[in-house]
């Protein structure tokens, strides 16, 4: 495809932006997808991406509908059937089993690079999608009829709707002056792939420590991907340890639930913060995913929220076109904002509250939260409500994520 005029231009070709591009392409929109870096078009089975996501059933349903899930699942994924969460302070715990909800799994751990590889491969073959890797957005101009983009390499494009899907440091958000509220959690997350003495049992494990949550996520090769969120000083100390000392500290922090940690791959870190934009849309522009909201990773909901954003915005644009409305009109885009902003805010506040609750060293608070965990674990309706929301089975979901159509 070679053109300078598009229905929708998406900046950011990560999982969320690429998913939106694929949905719109299959709805016969003319789409351009811009990415500042190279695209993931080479899959090397021997290489593992340390960045993983816990995709819930709603996200899997969407990826299945756009023809991407089979390509992902056939390569390398890890379905998990159980979840075990416990509190280091109160010793209380809560367990989830997919069988209790009539499902074959609770979710799936998948490498981010694998998801983008499959999506990029599909998009590169689409006749109505222009994929522009290694392209920088330099300036944005808007008028009543559309948006003009000035790109690196003296290239200019026009569109009816511009979508910022370019992450927490969004250039679209910055250039168009979207205001946001950002708060640091004063924590750093350490991620790595680790081997353990015992099998992970297809279980997603999470222990709440005073210094932050530690998660062991099951991988298809029997290893686990860890996300160790901890206070910045502790993170610096842990990153300076050699592998032997780090594995011992990790084993102790995890209470050796899977026996000794026997091997640790390369460790990476990223600072943790929360962010919410004041408005999701402006004239002919919308923000989705981390460009609009960033949440604490303790429940693995960040990418799933972004996937719902993508599906919801796509549905709004498809409906507007079907009703002969301006897809870039303020009323059209405001429907997307009303649909998604409240739910994303609620999830952000809930995760920040959980982080604060489990981070306190107060004995009375420890005792109360222990009682609360035990109560939830014993109260089936409440437990079901929590799990169903996390699995992407409830809420005001776009049609493409309708869990009732999901085949396990």
N, C-alpha and C positions, 0 to 999 in steps of 0.2 A: 504494500500500500504506500502511495506517495501523495501527500496532500498537505496543505497548510491550514485547512479548515476542518474542525472536528465538532462533534456534539459535546464531548466531554474530554478534558485533559486531566490526567491524574499524575500528580507529582509524588513519587515514592513507589517503588516496585517491590516492597516487602510483601509479607503474606497478606496483609489487609488490602493494600493498594492493588496488588496483582489479582486478588480475588474479585474486587470490584470491577476491574477491567474485564475479567473473564465473564462475569455475569452480564455486563452491559454489551460486550461483544456478541454474546449469544442471543441478546435481545435486539440485535441489528443496529446498535448505536455505532457511530464512527468515533473511535477512541484513540487517543495518544497516551502513552505511558512513558513518563520521564524518570530516569534514575541517574543519580550522580556517579555511581560506581558501575563496575562490570556486572552483567547479569549472571545468574547461576544456570549456565547452560551445559555444564559438564558434570556428570555424576560419577564419582569414584567411590566404589563400594568399600574400599579399604580405609577411606577417610571418614572420620566421625565428627560431626559438628557439635561442639561443646554447648552450643545454644540450643536448648530444646523447649518445647511447649507442651502443656497438657491440654490437648484439644478435647472439648466436651462433645456430647452427642449432637448438639445443635450445629456446631462448626463442622463436624464430620458430615452431617446431612447436607449442608450447603456445598461442601467440596464434592460430595457425591453427585449432587444435582448438576454441577457444572463440569462433570467428567474428570475431575482431578483425583478423587479419593482412591480409585483403583490403582492408579499409577504410583501413589504414595504407599498404599498398603502392601503392594506387591514387592516393594523394595525393602523397606526396613521400618517397622513400627513396633511399639510395645503396648498392647492392650492391657490395662490393669483392671482387676476385678474386685480388689479390696482397697480400703484406705484405713490407715491406723494413725490416729493423732493422740498425743499425750503431752501432759503438762509437767515440766520438770519441777515446778514448785509444789503443786497440790497432789501430784501423782495421779490425778484423774485422767481418764482416757475416753475416747469415743471411736467406734469402729463402724465402717460402712461396708456392706457386702452387696454386690450387684444383684444377687439372687433375691434380695429383699425387695427390690424394685422391679422385678420381672425383666431384667436386662442382662445381656450377655457380658457387659462390661460397664465400668463407671466412666471411662474415658480412655484416651490413648496418648502416650508419650511419643512425640515425633520430633525429629531434628528440623529446626527452622530451615536449614539449607535444602533439605529434601522437599519440603513443601514449595519453596520458591522455585526450585529446579523444575518440578512438574508443571507448575503454573506458567513459568517463563517459556518452557518448551511449547506449551499449548498456544500461548499468546503470539510467539514468533511465527507460528504457522497460520494464524488467523488473517483473513484477507481484509478485515475492517479494523485492524489494530496496527498502529504505528508505534513500534517500541524503540525508544531512544536512550540507549545506555551512555554512560560517561557524558551526560549532558547536565549543565548547570543552569538553573533558573536565575536570570539576572534582573529582570524588571517585569512588572505586571501593570497593564493599563486596562481600565474598564470603561465601558460606555453603555448606552441603553440596549445595544444589540448584542454585546458579547464582551469577551476578554481577549486582549492581545498579550502574548508572552514574548519577551525577548530572551533568547537563550544563548549560551556560549556557542561560539562558531558563527556568529552573525546570523543566526536563524530566527525567524519569527513565525509564530503560530497563532491561530485564533480558535476560540471555542465559545460555546454557549454557557458551559459550566466548568469552572476550575475546581478541582478537588485536591486538598492538601492531605496526603497520606504519608508524609515524609517524617514521621516520628516526633520524638519529644523535643528535638531541636528544629522544628519545622521552619523552613525558609518561607513557605507560603504564609504561615501564621505571622511571621515577623514582617514580611513585606507589606501585608495588608493591614497591619496594625491591630490584630486581634489581641485583646487584653486577656491575661491569664493570671490565675492565683497559683503560685508555686510554693511548696513547703518541703523542706528537707526532713528526712526521717533520721538524720544523723547516723545512718547505717550504710554499710557496704556489703554487697553480696559477693561471695566467692562461689564460682561455678567450676566444676571439673567432672570428669568421668572417673569412677572408682570401681575397683574390684573388691568383693567381700568374701569372707570365708564361707558363708551360706548363701543359698539362692534367695532372690528378692521376693519370691512367692507371688509374683504378679500383684504386688501391693505397693501403693504410694504411701510412704512413711513421712511423718512430720512430728518433730519434737519442739515444743515451745520452751526455749531457754530465756532467762532473764535478759540476756544480751541480744536476743532475736531468734527467729525460728530457723530450724535446720531441717531440710527436706532431702529424702533419698527417693528418687524417682526411677522406676524400673525400666531397663533397656532390653532390647531384644536379644542381645548376646549374653545376658545374665548379669552384666554390670549394672551400676546405678549412676545416674546423673545427680550430683548434689547441688543444692542451692543453700548456702550457709550465710544467712543474713545476720550480721553482728555489728556491734558498735565499732566505729572507725578505728579506734586505738587497737582493739582486739584484732580487727581485720589486718591491720599493718603487721602486727606481731605474727599472725598465722601465715601470712604470705612470705615472711622472712625465714620461716622454718624449712629445713630440708625435708625430703619426702618421708623419711622414717619418723621424724618427730611429728610431722603434720598428720600422718596416718594414725599415730597414737592419740593425738589430741582429738581427731575426728572420731575415732572408735569410742573414746571416753564420752565425748559430747553426745553421741548417738546411743550410749549405753549398750554398745555391742549387740544391738538387736539382730544384726545379721552376722554375728561373730566379728572377728578382727577385720579391719580394712587392710587388705593386703597390697594394694597398689593404687596409686593416684596419678592420673594423667596431668597434662599441663593445666595450671590454675589461672583463671582470669577473674577480674573484679569489675564491678560497676557500682557507682553510687546510687543510693535509693532515695527517691523523692516522690511526692505526689503533685499533680498539676491538674487544673481544670480551667478551660477557657470560659470566659464570661458568656460568649455567644458562639454557637457552632457554625453559624452561617452569616453571610453578608451578601451584598449584591453580586449574584452570579458566582458565588464561592461557598464551599462547604469544607469543613474539617472532619476527618474520621480517624479512629484509632488513637495512637499516642499523640498525634498532632492536636487532638482535642482533649485528651484525658490520660493521665498516667496514674496507676494505682500500685499499691504495695504487692509484690509478687507472692505473698505468703499463701494465697489460695489458687494461684495460677490462672487468674481470671482476665488478665490484661489483654491477651491476644483474642480471647473469646468475645470480650466486649467489642473489640475492634471489628471482628467478623460480623457481629450483629449490626454494627454501624454500617458496614459495607452493604450488607443485604438490605437493610432498611432504606438507605439512600437509593440504592438501585431500584427498589420497589416504588419509591416515591417518583423517581424520574420516569420509569416505565408507565406508571399510572397517569402522570401529567401528559406525556406524549399521546397516550391512548385517548385522552380527553381533550386533545388539541389545545393544551395549555403550554405556556412558555416554561420549558424545563429549567431555565435559569432564573425565573421570576422569584421575587422575595417570598410570595405566598407559598409557592411550591417548596422552596428550600426550608421555609419555616416549619412545614409539616414534618420534615426529617428532624429538625431540632427539637420540636415538641415531643416527638416519638422517643428520642434517645437521651436527651440531656438529663431528665429526672432520674432515670434508671442508672445511668452512669454515675451521677452524683451520689445516689444512695449506696451503690457498691463501693465507691471510693471512701465515703465516710465510714461504712461498715468495716472495711479492711483496716483503715487507720485506727478505728476504735479497738479492733481486735489486737492490733499491734501494741497499742498503749496498754490495754488490759493485761496482756500476758507479759509485758515488760516491767510491770511494777513488782517491787520487792516487799510490798506491804503484806504482812501475815494475814490480816483480815480480808484483803482483796484476794489473796491466794485461796483462802478457805472458801470464799463466795464463788469464785470462778470454778473451783473444783466441784462444788455442789451443782453449779450450773451445767458443767460438762456431763456429770453423771445423770442429771435430770434429763438432758436432751437425749443422751444415749438410751435411756429407759423409756422415753416417750415417743412412740412410733410415729404419730402424725407430725410432730415437730421435726423429728429426724428426717422423715420423708420430705418435708417441705424444704429443709436445708439442702438435702442431696439433690432433689429435683431441680432446684434453682441452679446449683453448681453444674449439673449435668446438661444444662441448656434445654430442659424439658418444659419449663413453665415461664410465664411472662408474656409480654406482648411481642411475640416473635414474628419476623417476616415469613411470608408463605414458603420461601425456599428453605427455611429451617424448621418446618413443621415436623416435629418429632414423631407424630403419629404415622408418618410415611416412612420412618427409618426402618431399615431392615438390618437386624443384628446378625 
